[in-house]
Amino acid sequence: MDVYLTAEQIELRGEVRSWLDQAWPPERVAAMERNEEYPDDFYQECAKRGWNGIPVPTEYGGRGGSVMDLCVFVEEVGKTSISLATLYITGTIFGSHALEICGSKDQRDRYLPAVVSGDARFALAMSEPGAGSDFAAMTTRASRLDGERWRLDGLKGPISGAERAEVIICAARTSTDAESRRRGISLFLVEAGTEGLSFERRRFPAMRGLMVDDVHLEGVEVHDDAMLGGEGEGWKNLSRLMDPERLANAAQAVGVAQAAIDLAIEYAREREQYGEPIGRFQAVSHPLAESYTEIAAARLLVYAAAHKRDVEGSCPLEVSMAKTFANNVAVRASERALQTAGAFGYESESPFMRRFLEARGCELGGGTSQIQRNIIAHHLGLR
């Protein structure tokens, strides 16, 4: 099933898997989640190995990698933990692609080498309590103070990895347009430690290692050069950013699904009832066989969309199809894996329960499956 991959990408996958198996065994991942231990050493080790530089252009010290490279990397990390995978997505992919899409030369010079070295992590503050899927309903405001500064006020959340990010890409409304709510949204780079910036931890049943926060902006002042892209161009620029982010989410979901089914297969081979392994019974084996097949199909769909994005540019239809299918496959696979494990799977700290919760988290991030279906329907001329 490697028809879209180069020899270098297959080698990257092997390198990542070998390191994760050694450095992040299941017991360490479980402890990270249980104790809410932020995996800073994961991010720093990725920097040392050059993996933080995959999405960064070579002129800034990166690898100038493709979206396919990112999908290969993130899928493998997702097999281990979505706390680790999401840290990589938010910390490197968001910032690197946003700066590539609409950053100034000064902004790219300042931040991109720091991403490669591990000295800078990004978080993307789009969602608000009243503006999740309805992004244009945001109420966070950016008001011009003088000719050179802006004041940001509002509440963003839930935001993955915000409290440990060095830079937050914050979406705020700089004006109100009576004809379109999408106009008048701008993006700002807000650095950690800026006065008026604070965080309130959200506690989810999964992804506890990464940390998810509400971000409070109370009189946060930033200079004009902190604006990312042009004034009022936030919606357009975020739309351009969504392709790689959603494909990374889809690849992560494929990794979660594969890990869940692999766990279930191992359990079904070892667990005995009625004098033989439960995997011998069709009621157990057929659902696992079906999910194994669906995962292979999801992987190919994600790779095909990533290939098209690399070759042809923006392809929101294919990206939304890949994300929806991969997310749904991951939920089904993790449900079937949990069912295979029975009561053991239902224990709060079982690896089966963690995979199920991770799969549900993938389905909610980067635009829910319902939003992706809206996008698909739009491209079919139905909306």
C-alpha positions in Angstrom: 0.0 0.0 0.0 3.0 2.3 -0.5 2.2 3.2 -4.1 2.4 7.0 -3.5 5.6 6.8 -1.3 9.2 7.3 -2.4 12.0 5.3 -1.0 13.0 8.3 1.2 9.5 8.5 2.7 9.5 4.8 3.4 12.9 5.2 5.1 11.5 8.2 7.1 8.6 6.1 8.3 11.0 3.4 9.5 13.2 5.8 11.3 10.3 7.4 13.1 8.8 4.1 14.1 12.1 2.7 15.4 12.7 5.8 17.6 9.2 5.9 18.9 9.1 2.3 19.9 12.3 2.8 21.9 11.7 6.3 23.4 7.9 6.3 23.8 6.7 2.7 24.8 3.1 2.3 25.8 3.8 2.6 29.5 5.5 6.0 29.0 2.6 7.3 26.9 0.1 6.1 29.5 2.1 7.9 32.3 2.2 11.1 30.2 -1.6 11.1 29.8 -2.3 10.1 33.4 0.0 12.8 34.9 -0.5 15.5 32.2 3.2 15.6 31.5 4.0 17.9 28.6 6.3 16.1 26.1 8.8 18.8 25.6 11.6 16.2 25.0 9.6 14.8 22.1 9.6 18.2 20.4 13.2 18.8 21.1 14.3 15.4 19.9 12.3 15.9 16.7 14.3 19.1 16.2 17.6 17.4 16.8 16.7 14.7 14.2 15.7 17.4 11.7 12.0 16.4 11.7 10.8 19.8 12.8 12.2 21.2 9.6 10.1 19.0 7.3 7.6 21.7 6.5 10.2 24.6 6.6 11.9 25.8 3.3 15.5 24.9 2.9 16.6 28.6 2.9 15.6 28.7 6.6 17.4 25.5 7.5 14.5 23.2 6.9 14.0 20.2 4.7 11.5 21.8 2.3 9.4 18.7 2.6 6.1 17.9 0.9 2.7 17.5 2.5 3.1 13.8 1.7 6.2 13.8 3.9 4.2 15.4 6.7 1.4 12.8 6.4 3.9 9.9 6.5 5.5 11.4 9.7 2.3 12.3 11.5 0.6 9.0 10.7 3.5 7.2 12.4 3.5 9.4 15.4 -0.3 9.1 15.6 0.2 5.3 16.1 2.0 6.1 19.3 0.0 9.1 20.7 -2.2 12.0 19.4 -0.7 14.2 22.2 2.6 13.8 20.4 1.2 14.0 16.9 -0.9 17.1 17.7 2.0 18.8 19.3 3.9 18.4 16.0 0.9 19.5 13.9 0.3 22.7 16.0 3.9 23.4 16.9 5.4 23.1 13.4 2.9 22.7 10.6 0.6 25.6 11.6 3.3 28.1 12.0 5.5 27.0 9.1 2.6 26.9 6.6 1.0 30.1 7.9 4.3 32.0 7.5 4.9 30.5 4.1 1.4 31.5 2.9 1.1 35.0 4.3 4.1 35.9 6.5 6.3 38.8 5.8 10.0 38.3 5.1 10.9 39.6 8.6 8.4 37.2 10.2 9.8 34.2 8.3 13.4 35.2 9.1 12.5 35.5 12.8 10.4 32.4 13.4 11.2 29.7 10.8 14.7 29.0 11.9 13.4 28.8 15.5 10.9 26.1 14.5 13.7 24.1 12.9 15.8 24.4 16.1 13.0 23.6 18.4 13.1 27.1 20.0 9.6 28.0 18.7 6.3 26.3 18.9 3.1 27.6 17.5 -0.6 27.3 18.5 -3.6 28.4 16.4 -6.3 30.3 18.2 -9.3 30.1 15.9 -12.1 28.7 17.9 -14.2 30.5 20.5 -16.8 29.2 22.9 -19.5 30.6 20.6 -17.6 30.2 17.3 -16.3 26.8 16.7 -17.7 25.4 13.4 -19.2 28.9 12.8 -15.8 30.5 12.7 -17.2 33.8 11.3 -19.2 34.3 14.5 -16.0 35.2 16.4 -16.3 38.1 18.9 -12.6 38.6 19.7 -11.7 42.1 18.7 -8.6 43.8 17.5 -8.8 47.6 17.9 -6.3 50.0 16.5 -4.7 52.1 19.3 -2.6 54.3 17.1 -0.8 54.1 13.8 1.5 51.3 14.9 -0.3 49.2 17.6 -3.4 47.0 18.0 -5.3 45.9 21.2 -6.8 42.4 21.3 -9.6 41.5 23.6 -11.6 38.3 23.8 -11.6 34.6 24.6 -10.4 31.8 22.4 -10.8 28.1 23.0 -10.4 25.3 23.2 -6.8 25.7 21.8 -4.3 22.8 21.6 -1.0 23.4 23.2 -1.5 27.1 23.8 0.1 27.5 27.2 3.4 26.0 26.0 3.6 27.7 22.6 6.1 30.5 22.1 3.8 32.1 19.4 0.0 32.0 19.1 -1.6 32.8 15.8 -4.7 34.6 17.0 -7.7 35.4 14.8 -9.6 38.6 15.7 -12.1 40.8 14.1 -10.7 44.1 12.9 -13.9 45.4 11.3 -17.5 44.4 10.7 -18.8 44.0 7.2 -22.6 44.1 6.7 -22.4 42.0 3.5 -20.2 39.2 4.7 -19.2 38.0 8.2 -16.1 36.5 6.6 -14.6 39.9 5.9 -12.9 41.9 8.5 -11.0 39.0 10.2 -7.3 39.4 10.7 -4.5 37.3 12.1 -1.9 38.3 14.7 1.2 36.7 16.1 1.1 37.0 19.8 4.2 35.9 21.7 4.2 34.1 25.0 4.6 36.4 28.0 2.7 39.3 26.4 0.9 41.3 29.0 -2.8 40.5 29.2 -2.4 37.0 27.8 -3.4 34.2 30.1 -4.6 30.6 30.0 -7.2 28.4 31.6 -6.6 24.6 31.3 -9.4 22.6 29.8 -9.5 18.9 30.9 -10.4 16.4 28.2 -10.3 12.6 28.7 -7.6 12.3 26.0 -4.7 14.4 24.7 -3.9 15.4 28.3 -0.2 15.5 27.7 -0.4 18.2 25.1 -2.7 20.4 27.3 -5.7 22.2 25.8 -6.6 25.7 27.0 -8.9 28.6 26.8 -6.8 31.7 25.9 -7.8 35.0 27.5 -6.8 38.2 25.8 -7.4 41.2 28.0 -5.9 44.3 26.6 -3.1 42.4 24.7 -1.1 45.0 22.7 0.9 44.0 19.6 2.7 46.0 17.0 1.7 46.4 13.4 4.4 44.0 12.4 2.7 41.3 14.4 -0.2 41.1 11.9 0.1 38.0 9.8 -1.0 38.8 6.3 -3.0 41.8 5.3 -5.7 43.4 7.3 -9.1 41.7 6.8 -7.5 38.7 5.0 -7.7 36.2 7.9 -10.5 34.1 6.5 -8.8 33.8 3.1 -5.4 32.9 4.6 -6.8 30.4 7.1 -8.7 28.7 4.3 -5.4 28.2 2.5 -3.8 26.8 5.6 -6.5 24.2 6.1 -5.4 21.8 3.4 -2.1 20.6 5.1 -3.6 20.9 8.6 -6.6 18.7 7.7 -4.5 16.2 5.8 -2.2 15.9 8.9 -5.3 15.3 11.0 -6.5 12.6 8.6 -3.0 10.9 8.6 -3.0 11.1 12.4 -6.5 9.4 12.4 -5.2 6.6 10.2 -2.3 6.1 12.7 -4.7 5.9 15.6 -7.0 3.4 13.7 -4.0 1.2 12.7 -2.7 1.1 16.3 -6.2 0.3 17.7 -6.7 -2.6 15.2 -3.2 -3.9 15.8 -3.9 -4.0 19.5 -7.2 -5.8 19.0 -5.6 -8.4 16.7 -3.0 -9.2 19.2 -5.6 -9.4 22.0 -7.8 -11.7 19.8 -4.9 -14.0 19.2 -4.1 -14.4 22.9 -7.5 -14.2 24.7 -9.2 -17.6 25.0 -12.8 -18.4 25.5 -14.5 -21.7 25.0 -11.1 -23.4 24.7 -9.7 -21.4 21.8 -8.5 -17.8 20.9 -11.5 -15.5 20.4 -10.0 -14.4 17.0 -11.2 -17.8 15.7 -14.8 -16.7 16.0 -16.3 -14.8 13.1 -18.1 -12.4 15.4 -14.6 -11.2 16.4 -12.6 -11.7 13.3 -14.9 -10.2 10.7 -15.2 -6.7 12.2 -11.5 -6.6 12.6 -10.9 -7.7 9.0 -13.4 -5.1 7.8 -11.6 -2.3 9.7 -8.2 -3.5 8.6 -9.5 -3.1 5.0 -11.0 0.3 5.7 -7.8 1.6 7.2 -5.9 0.6 4.1 -8.5 2.4 2.0 -8.3 5.5 4.2 -4.5 5.6 4.0 -4.6 5.5 0.2 -7.2 8.3 0.1 -5.1 10.5 2.4 -2.0 9.8 0.3 -3.9 10.5 -2.9 -5.1 13.9 -1.5 -1.6 14.8 -0.2 -0.1 13.9 -3.6 -2.6 16.1 -5.4 -1.9 18.9 -3.0 1.8 18.7 -3.6 1.4 18.5 -7.4 -1.5 20.8 -8.1 -1.9 23.0 -5.1 -5.1 23.6 -3.1 -7.6 20.7 -3.3 -10.3 21.2 -0.6 -12.7 18.6 -2.0 -10.1 15.8 -1.9 -8.8 17.0 1.5 -12.3 17.0 3.0 -13.1 13.6 1.6 -9.9 12.2 3.0 -10.4 13.7 6.4 -14.0 12.6 6.7 -13.3 9.1 5.7 -10.2 8.7 7.8 -11.9 10.1 10.9 -14.9 7.9 10.5 -12.8 4.8 9.8 -10.8 5.6 13.0 -13.9 5.8 15.1 -15.2 2.5 13.8 -11.9 0.8 14.2 -11.4 2.0 17.7 -14.9 1.0 18.7 -14.4 -2.5 17.2 -11.1 -2.8 19.0 -12.7 -1.8 22.3 -15.5 -4.2 21.8 -13.0 -7.0 21.1 -11.3 -6.3 24.5 -14.6 -6.4 26.4 -14.6 -5.2 30.0 -10.8 -4.7 29.9 -11.2 -2.3 27.0 -13.7 -0.2 29.0 -11.3 0.5 31.8 -10.4 4.2 32.0 -6.7 3.7 31.4 -6.8 0.8 29.0 -5.0 1.4 25.7 -8.3 0.5 23.9 -10.2 3.3 25.7 -7.4 5.8 25.0 -7.5 4.9 21.3 -11.2 5.3 21.2 -11.0 8.7 22.8 -8.2 9.8 20.5 -10.2 8.8 17.4 -13.1 10.9 18.6 -10.8 13.8 19.2 -9.4 13.5 15.7 -13.0 13.7 14.3 -13.6 17.0 16.2 -10.3 18.8 15.3 -9.7 20.8 12.1 -13.4 21.0 11.3 -15.9 18.2 12.2 -17.1 15.6 9.9 -20.3 17.5 9.4 -18.3 20.6 8.3 -16.3 18.4 5.9 -19.5 17.0 4.4 -20.7 20.6 3.9 -17.5 21.4 2.0 -17.9 18.2 -0.1 -21.5 19.1 -0.9 -20.5 22.6 -1.8 -18.0 21.3 -4.4 -20.8 19.0 -5.8 -23.0 22.1 -6.4 -25.4 21.1 -3.7 -24.9 24.1 -1.3 
